[in-house]
Amino acid sequence: MARDLRGFLKILEERGQLRRISALVDPDLEIAEISNRMLQCGGPGLLFENVKGAAYPVAVNLLGTEQRVCWAMNMEQPQELEELGKKLGMLQQPKPPKKISQAIDFGKVLFDVVKAKPGRNWFPPCQEVVIEGEEVDLTKIPMIRPYSGDAGKIITLGLVITKDCETGTPNVGVYRLQLQSHNTMTVHWLSVRGGARHLRKAAENGKKLEIAIALGVDPLIIMAAATPIPVDLSEWLFAGLYGGSGVQLAKCKTVDLEVPADSEFVLEGTITPGEVLPDGPFGDHMGYYGGVEDSPLIRFHCVTHRHDPIYLTTFSGRPPKEEAMMAIALNRIYTPILRQQVSEICDFFLPMEALSYKAAIISIDKAYPGQARRAALAFWSALPQFTYTKFVIVVDRNINIRDPRQVVWAIASKVDPSRDVFILPHTPFDSLDFASEKIGLGGRMGIDATTKIPPETEHEWGEALESDPDVAKMVERRWAEYGLGDLNLNEVDPNKFGYEMNYIQ
C-alpha cells in the first residue's frame, strides 16, 4: 500500500468502500450531516469533489468501520491487531528469553524496529507549493463546522507536531484546532499531553514554541499518533511498526520540525506562551457541547501543500463516529499489553456506546477471593488512557464480554450490590464529563460479576446448567437429519432478540 492518503483512497475505491460526491455541498453543517448518516449505517468513505467556497476536495468517514481501520494499518482482519499488540508489549516490558523460540521472536521484533526507523525525503510532495507571510490564508482550507452550536470551523485530524526545546524530543498528537482568523488558530489540548508540556517548558525558557500541523496524512500515522501507549518510542517509530516500514519525513520550511513528506497540507507557526483566545464551544465525543476555554493561540506564517491537495477531516459526537471505530481497533492492540500489565486479565472490551473508554468489561480466570476487585484496581492504573474509565465490570472467563446478553446475565445473577459494588470517590476525572458534580473530579465504580467463592460467600453456589455432552454431540451429528440443516444456531442474529449488536465483532 502506498504510504499516503491518496494510496488509501485508491484502496477504498478498488474495494467499493469510497463514494465520490460531485454535487455542490457546504462545509458548514452539510458535510457532517451527510457523513453522520453514513456512519450510522456503516456506509462507505466519502470524497466531496465540489465544496462550496473551496478549491479542494474533502475526504471524510474513511475510518468509519473497523474493517477500514484494519486496511489503513495494512491488515485484513481485526484479529491481526492483537499480534501487533503482542509485539508492542514485548518492546514495552522486554523479558530475558527462556527458550530459543522466545529469543527468535524477540529478535524479529528488534528487526521490525530497525525497519521502522523513519527516513528523509529531500524533495517532499508536501512542499510542491509554498505560501509564506502575508499570503497565508487558512480560510482557503475547506474546514468543516459539524454542529449548529459550534463556535466556528475546526481541524480535527491534523497531526500536531512540537518538540521539547531542551532535549529536542518531538511529540505528535491529534488535537482539535479552531480557526480564529486568516492566519491564526487555537489548539485545544489537555495539560497532560505532550504539546502542552512542551509549551510549559518553552515558557520556562522564555521561548516561543514552534509547531507544525500536518493535514491529509496516511491514516496509519493518525492511528499511531492516537495510540497513548507508554513505550519509549516516537510516534514515527510507532507508525513504522504499524506499517512495516519507516515513515518518510521532511524538514519544514520555516520551523525546526519534521513532518510526513506525503502530507497534503502542512501549516507552520509558533505559539507565544501566555497568548490565548477563547476556544469553543464544540460538540464532543460525550454527545454534548463542551465549554469555552482559553487556549493557546498559534500564529501561522507558512503553508505548504501538494498540487491539487485533498483535505481529510472528521468530527466528534455520540457514537458511532470515526473515533469510536479507531478506538475499537486500539482496544484489540491494547489487549495483549494489558494482559502483560495485569496477568489475571484474560480479555477486555470497551463498548462503543460507553464512548470506547467510559466503561470496561474484563474477564478473569478467577483463582482466589477478592481477585475481581484487585483486577479492577489494577486496570485503572495499567495504562494512562484508562484513568478516565468510569465503570469496570469484572466477569468470569466463560462469559463472552462482547455479548451484552451474557454480561447483563452475569450482573443480574452474580452481583449483590451491597457486597460486589465498590466506589472510589473524588478521583481525577475527564473535564468533559458533565455527570461529575465537580468538573475534573469524579468517582469510579467497580462491579464484581464473577462467581463467588468462600469467604466471599457463606453458602454453596448453585450448579450451572449445562447440556448433556453426549446428547449435545448426538444432536449436532443429526442436525441435518432433523431438516434444520439450513439453520446455523451459531449465527443467530442477536437483533431478533432486541439487541443492537451489528457493530460487535
Disulfide bonds with the S-S distance in Angstrom:
none
